[in-house]
Amino acid sequence: MKELYSFPIKRKVKQKIVIQKENAKGKIVESTKTKTKTISHKVIFAKPSYAEIENAEFFYGQQYNDLINAGYLTRYLLNKKIEDAGGGSSKASNDLINKAFVDNMEAAKVIEFYEGQKGLDEEQNKKLVAAREKFVETQKTVADFEEFHRIQYNQTAEAKAEQKLIEWFIFNFSYYEDKIEDSTETFPLFVGDDFKEKRLHYLQLCEDEEDLEDSTLLKNKGVFDLSFETLAKVANLWYNKMGSSQKEIEEKIKEVFGNE
Protein backbone atom coordinates (compact mmCIF):
# COMPACT_ATOMS: atom_id res chain seq x y z
CA MET A 1 0.00 0.00 0.00
CA LYS A 2 1.36 3.39 -1.03
CA GLU A 3 0.25 6.44 0.94
CA LEU A 4 -1.28 9.39 -0.88
CA TYR A 5 -2.12 11.36 2.26
CA SER A 6 -2.01 10.68 5.99
CA PHE A 7 -2.86 12.58 9.17
CA PRO A 8 -2.89 11.92 12.93
CA ILE A 9 -5.94 11.73 15.16
CA LYS A 10 -6.34 11.31 18.91
CA ARG A 11 -9.37 9.70 20.50
CA LYS A 12 -10.34 9.28 24.13
CA VAL A 13 -11.45 5.87 25.40
CA LYS A 14 -12.71 4.78 28.78
CA GLN A 15 -11.07 1.75 30.36
CA LYS A 16 -12.05 -0.16 33.47
CA ILE A 17 -9.10 -0.86 35.76
CA VAL A 18 -9.17 -3.56 38.43
CA ILE A 19 -7.74 -2.45 41.76
CA GLN A 20 -6.83 -4.84 44.57
CA LYS A 21 -6.67 -3.57 48.14
CA GLU A 22 -6.89 -4.85 51.67
CA ASN A 23 -10.08 -4.22 53.59
CA ALA A 24 -10.53 -3.64 57.33
CA LYS A 25 -10.58 -7.40 57.96
CA GLY A 26 -7.28 -7.91 56.21
CA LYS A 27 -8.79 -9.56 53.14
CA ILE A 28 -7.81 -8.64 49.60
CA VAL A 29 -10.82 -7.34 47.68
CA GLU A 30 -11.12 -6.16 44.09
CA SER A 31 -12.79 -2.99 42.84
CA THR A 32 -12.90 -1.24 39.51
CA LYS A 33 -12.56 2.34 38.44
CA THR A 34 -12.92 3.99 35.06
CA LYS A 35 -9.96 5.78 33.56
CA THR A 36 -9.91 7.91 30.40
CA LYS A 37 -7.02 7.20 28.07
CA THR A 38 -5.92 9.07 24.94
CA ILE A 39 -5.03 6.87 21.96
CA SER A 40 -3.26 8.14 18.84
CA HIS A 41 -3.83 6.76 15.34
CA LYS A 42 -2.40 7.51 11.95
CA VAL A 43 -5.17 7.66 9.31
CA ILE A 44 -4.15 6.93 5.72
CA PHE A 45 -5.72 7.51 2.32
CA ALA A 46 -3.88 5.07 0.05
CA LYS A 47 -2.90 5.92 -3.51
CA PRO A 48 -4.97 3.93 -6.04
CA SER A 49 -2.98 2.06 -8.70
CA TYR A 50 -3.79 2.33 -12.41
CA ALA A 51 -5.51 -1.05 -12.25
CA GLU A 52 -7.65 0.14 -9.33
CA ILE A 53 -8.52 3.33 -11.21
CA GLU A 54 -9.71 1.18 -14.12
CA ASN A 55 -11.90 -0.74 -11.66
CA ALA A 56 -13.25 2.60 -10.42
CA GLU A 57 -14.11 3.70 -13.97
CA PHE A 58 -15.96 0.42 -14.52
CA PHE A 59 -17.85 0.99 -11.24
CA TYR A 60 -18.74 4.54 -12.38
CA GLY A 61 -20.11 3.17 -15.67
CA GLN A 62 -22.27 0.66 -13.81
CA GLN A 63 -23.65 3.32 -11.50
CA TYR A 64 -24.26 5.71 -14.40
CA ASN A 65 -26.22 3.08 -16.36
CA ASP A 66 -28.24 2.09 -13.27
CA LEU A 67 -29.15 5.75 -12.68
CA ILE A 68 -30.19 6.24 -16.31
CA ASN A 69 -32.39 3.14 -16.04
CA ALA A 70 -33.83 4.54 -12.81
CA GLY A 71 -34.95 7.67 -14.66
CA TYR A 72 -32.19 10.21 -13.92
CA LEU A 73 -31.46 12.69 -16.69
CA THR A 74 -28.00 13.24 -18.16
CA ARG A 75 -26.59 16.79 -18.14
CA TYR A 76 -27.23 17.05 -21.87
CA LEU A 77 -30.88 16.03 -21.56
CA LEU A 78 -31.37 18.30 -18.54
CA ASN A 79 -29.96 21.28 -20.46
CA LYS A 80 -32.19 20.42 -23.41
CA LYS A 81 -35.24 20.19 -21.15
CA ILE A 82 -34.48 23.55 -19.50
CA GLU A 83 -33.78 25.17 -22.87
CA ASP A 84 -37.05 23.85 -24.36
CA ALA A 85 -38.87 25.31 -21.37
CA GLY A 86 -37.13 28.67 -21.86
CA GLY A 87 -35.27 28.30 -18.56
CA GLY A 88 -31.69 28.66 -17.37
CA SER A 89 -30.09 27.29 -20.54
CA SER A 90 -32.12 29.25 -23.09
CA LYS A 91 -30.32 31.60 -25.50
CA ALA A 92 -31.70 34.65 -23.70
CA SER A 93 -30.47 33.35 -20.36
CA ASN A 94 -27.04 32.50 -21.77
CA ASP A 95 -26.75 35.98 -23.27
CA LEU A 96 -27.72 37.50 -19.91
CA ILE A 97 -25.16 35.52 -17.91
CA ASN A 98 -22.41 36.10 -20.48
CA LYS A 99 -23.05 39.84 -20.24
CA ALA A 100 -22.98 39.62 -16.45
CA PHE A 101 -19.58 37.88 -16.56
CA VAL A 102 -18.18 40.57 -18.88
CA ASP A 103 -19.67 43.47 -16.87
CA ASN A 104 -18.33 41.94 -13.65
CA MET A 105 -14.78 41.73 -15.01
CA GLU A 106 -14.91 45.26 -16.42
CA ALA A 107 -16.23 46.64 -13.12
CA ALA A 108 -13.45 44.82 -11.26
CA LYS A 109 -10.84 46.44 -13.53
CA VAL A 110 -12.26 49.93 -12.91
CA ILE A 111 -12.31 49.34 -9.13
CA GLU A 112 -8.74 48.01 -9.20
CA PHE A 113 -7.56 51.08 -11.15
CA TYR A 114 -9.27 53.79 -9.05
CA GLU A 115 -9.46 52.13 -5.59
CA GLY A 116 -7.14 53.79 -3.10
CA GLN A 117 -6.04 56.52 -5.51
CA LYS A 118 -5.79 60.03 -4.09
CA GLY A 119 -6.97 63.15 -5.85
CA LEU A 120 -9.79 61.60 -7.90
CA ASP A 121 -11.95 64.23 -9.60
CA GLU A 122 -15.76 64.18 -9.53
CA GLU A 123 -16.11 62.17 -12.75
CA GLN A 124 -13.59 59.58 -11.62
CA ASN A 125 -15.35 59.22 -8.27
CA LYS A 126 -18.64 58.65 -10.10
CA LYS A 127 -16.99 55.94 -12.21
CA LEU A 128 -15.67 54.23 -9.07
CA VAL A 129 -19.06 54.33 -7.31
CA ALA A 130 -20.85 53.05 -10.45
CA ALA A 131 -18.27 50.26 -10.85
CA ARG A 132 -18.76 49.15 -7.24
CA GLU A 133 -22.54 49.01 -7.72
CA LYS A 134 -22.20 47.14 -11.03
CA PHE A 135 -19.73 44.68 -9.48
CA VAL A 136 -22.11 43.81 -6.61
CA GLU A 137 -25.09 43.52 -8.98
CA THR A 138 -23.34 41.30 -11.53
CA GLN A 139 -21.66 39.22 -8.84
CA LYS A 140 -25.10 38.32 -7.46
CA THR A 141 -26.33 37.43 -10.97
CA VAL A 142 -23.33 35.16 -11.53
CA ALA A 143 -23.70 33.57 -8.06
CA ASP A 144 -27.42 32.91 -8.60
CA PHE A 145 -26.66 31.36 -12.01
CA GLU A 146 -23.96 29.08 -10.57
CA GLU A 147 -26.16 28.05 -7.64
CA PHE A 148 -29.07 27.27 -9.99
CA HIS A 149 -26.88 25.01 -12.13
CA ARG A 150 -25.23 23.42 -9.11
CA ILE A 151 -28.62 22.40 -7.72
CA GLN A 152 -29.83 21.23 -11.14
CA TYR A 153 -26.71 19.27 -12.01
CA ASN A 154 -26.56 17.61 -8.59
CA GLN A 155 -29.60 15.62 -9.67
CA THR A 156 -28.15 14.36 -12.95
CA ALA A 157 -26.92 10.82 -13.60
CA GLU A 158 -23.33 12.08 -13.94
CA ALA A 159 -23.37 13.86 -10.57
CA LYS A 160 -25.02 10.98 -8.71
CA ALA A 161 -22.62 8.45 -10.26
CA GLU A 162 -19.67 10.67 -9.33
CA GLN A 163 -20.89 10.84 -5.72
CA LYS A 164 -20.96 7.04 -5.62
CA LEU A 165 -17.48 6.93 -7.18
CA ILE A 166 -16.06 9.23 -4.48
CA GLU A 167 -17.63 6.92 -1.89
CA TRP A 168 -16.01 3.94 -3.65
CA PHE A 169 -12.58 5.53 -3.32
CA ILE A 170 -13.13 6.44 0.35
CA PHE A 171 -14.43 2.98 1.26
CA ASN A 172 -11.61 1.14 -0.53
CA PHE A 173 -8.58 3.30 0.30
CA SER A 174 -9.11 4.49 3.89
CA TYR A 175 -6.95 2.87 6.57
CA TYR A 176 -5.78 3.51 10.11
CA GLU A 177 -2.84 2.30 12.16
CA ASP A 178 -3.29 0.76 15.59
CA LYS A 179 -0.40 0.25 17.98
CA ILE A 180 -0.04 -2.24 20.84
CA GLU A 181 3.20 -1.79 22.76
CA ASP A 182 5.92 -1.92 20.05
CA SER A 183 3.74 -3.56 17.37
CA THR A 184 1.89 -1.49 14.73
CA GLU A 185 -0.76 -2.89 12.39
CA THR A 186 -2.76 -1.24 9.58
CA PHE A 187 -6.49 -1.92 9.27
CA PRO A 188 -9.13 -0.87 6.70
CA LEU A 189 -11.54 1.69 8.13
CA PHE A 190 -14.48 0.22 6.20
CA VAL A 191 -15.02 -3.54 6.35
CA GLY A 192 -16.64 -5.66 3.65
CA ASP A 193 -16.01 -7.72 0.54
CA ASP A 194 -17.59 -5.26 -1.89
CA PHE A 195 -19.02 -1.75 -2.18
CA LYS A 196 -22.45 -2.78 -0.88
CA GLU A 197 -21.02 -4.34 2.30
CA LYS A 198 -18.61 -1.46 2.92
CA ARG A 199 -21.37 1.08 2.46
CA LEU A 200 -23.49 -0.84 4.97
CA HIS A 201 -20.57 -0.67 7.41
CA TYR A 202 -20.34 3.09 6.73
CA LEU A 203 -24.03 3.53 7.55
CA GLN A 204 -23.52 1.62 10.80
CA LEU A 205 -20.64 3.93 11.72
CA CYS A 206 -22.96 6.91 11.15
CA GLU A 207 -25.21 5.72 13.98
CA ASP A 208 -24.97 7.24 17.46
CA GLU A 209 -22.42 5.57 19.72
CA GLU A 210 -25.03 4.56 22.30
CA ASP A 211 -26.87 2.57 19.60
CA LEU A 212 -23.81 0.39 18.85
CA GLU A 213 -23.00 -2.73 20.83
CA ASP A 214 -20.24 -4.41 18.80
CA SER A 215 -16.85 -3.52 20.36
CA THR A 216 -15.02 -3.58 17.01
CA LEU A 217 -17.64 -1.30 15.49
CA LEU A 218 -17.32 1.08 18.44
CA LYS A 219 -13.55 1.26 17.94
CA ASN A 220 -13.95 1.92 14.21
CA LYS A 221 -16.55 4.59 14.97
CA GLY A 222 -14.08 6.42 17.18
CA VAL A 223 -11.64 6.62 14.28
CA PHE A 224 -14.42 7.28 11.73
CA ASP A 225 -15.87 10.27 13.60
CA LEU A 226 -12.49 11.99 13.74
CA SER A 227 -11.34 11.23 10.21
CA PHE A 228 -14.19 10.87 7.71
CA GLU A 229 -14.56 14.58 6.93
CA THR A 230 -10.84 14.88 6.10
CA LEU A 231 -10.88 11.65 4.08
CA ALA A 232 -13.80 12.98 2.01
CA LYS A 233 -11.89 16.22 1.31
CA VAL A 234 -8.76 14.29 0.29
CA ALA A 235 -10.69 11.96 -2.02
CA ASN A 236 -12.48 14.87 -3.71
CA LEU A 237 -9.32 16.93 -4.19
CA TRP A 238 -7.39 13.97 -5.56
CA TYR A 239 -10.22 12.87 -7.87
CA ASN A 240 -10.59 16.41 -9.26
CA LYS A 241 -6.82 16.51 -9.92
CA MET A 242 -6.22 19.28 -7.38
CA GLY A 243 -3.50 17.38 -5.55
CA SER A 244 -1.43 14.23 -6.05
CA SER A 245 0.90 14.33 -3.04
CA GLN A 246 0.81 14.99 0.70
CA LYS A 247 2.13 18.54 0.24
CA GLU A 248 -0.20 19.48 -2.66
CA ILE A 249 -3.29 18.13 -0.91
CA GLU A 250 -2.33 19.83 2.36
CA GLU A 251 -2.06 23.17 0.55
CA LYS A 252 -5.35 22.68 -1.32
CA ILE A 253 -7.24 21.74 1.85
CA LYS A 254 -6.17 25.06 3.39
CA GLU A 255 -6.93 26.96 0.18
CA VAL A 256 -10.33 25.41 -0.58
CA PHE A 257 -11.70 24.66 2.88
CA GLY A 258 -9.86 27.22 5.02
CA ASN A 259 -10.38 26.74 8.74
CA GLU A 260 -13.43 24.48 8.49
Residue pairs with C-beta under 8 A, 6 or more apart in sequence:
1 44
1 46
1 175
1 186
2 46
2 47
3 44
3 45
3 46
3 47
3 246
4 45
4 46
4 47
4 48
4 173
4 234
4 238
4 244
4 245
4 246
4 249
5 44
5 45
5 234
5 238
5 246
5 249
5 250
6 42
6 43
6 44
6 45
6 246
7 42
7 43
7 227
7 230
8 40
8 41
8 42
8 43
9 40
9 41
9 43
9 176
9 223
9 226
9 227
10 38
10 39
10 40
10 41
10 226
11 38
11 39
11 41
11 222
11 223
11 226
12 36
12 37
12 38
12 39
13 36
13 37
13 39
13 222
14 34
14 35
14 36
14 37
15 34
15 35
15 36
15 37
16 32
16 33
16 34
16 35
17 32
17 33
17 34
17 35
18 30
18 31
18 32
19 30
19 31
19 32
19 33
20 28
20 29
20 30
21 28
21 29
21 31
22 28
22 29
23 29
40 179
41 176
41 177
41 178
41 223
42 176
42 177
43 174
43 175
43 176
43 177
43 189
43 223
43 226
43 227
43 230
43 231
44 174
44 175
44 176
44 177
44 186
45 173
45 174
45 175
45 231
45 234
45 235
45 238
46 173
46 174
46 175
47 173
48 56
48 169
48 172
48 173
52 172
56 165
56 168
56 169
59 164
59 165
59 168
59 195
60 161
60 162
60 164
60 165
63 160
63 161
63 164
63 165
64 157
64 158
64 161
67 157
67 160
67 161
68 74
68 157
72 155
72 156
72 157
72 160
73 81
73 155
73 156
73 157
74 156
74 157
74 158
75 153
75 156
75 158
78 152
78 153
78 155
78 156
79 89
80 89
82 88
82 89
82 90
82 152
83 89
83 90
83 91
86 92
87 93
88 145
88 148
88 149
88 152
96 141
97 141
97 142
97 145
100 138
100 141
100 142
100 145
101 138
101 142
103 134
103 138
104 134
104 135
104 138
104 139
104 142
106 134
107 131
107 132
107 134
107 135
107 138
108 131
108 135
110 127
110 128
110 131
111 128
111 131
111 132
111 135
114 120
114 124
114 127
114 128
114 131
115 128
117 124
120 128
153 159
165 239
166 232
166 235
166 236
166 239
167 195
167 199
167 202
168 195
169 235
169 238
169 239
170 190
170 228
170 231
170 232
170 235
171 190
171 192
171 195
171 198
171 199
171 202
172 190
172 195
172 198
173 235
174 188
174 189
174 190
174 227
174 231
175 186
175 187
175 188
175 189
176 186
176 187
176 189
176 223
176 227
177 184
177 185
177 186
177 187
178 184
178 185
178 186
178 187
179 185
189 220
189 223
189 224
189 227
189 231
190 198
190 201
190 202
190 205
191 197
191 198
191 201
191 220
192 198
192 199
192 200
192 201
201 220
204 212
204 217
205 217
205 220
205 221
205 224
205 225
205 228
207 221
209 218
209 221
212 218
212 221
230 253
233 253
233 256
233 257
234 243
234 249
234 253
237 243
237 249
237 252
237 253
237 256
238 244
238 249
242 248
242 249
242 252
242 256
243 249
243 250
243 251
243 252
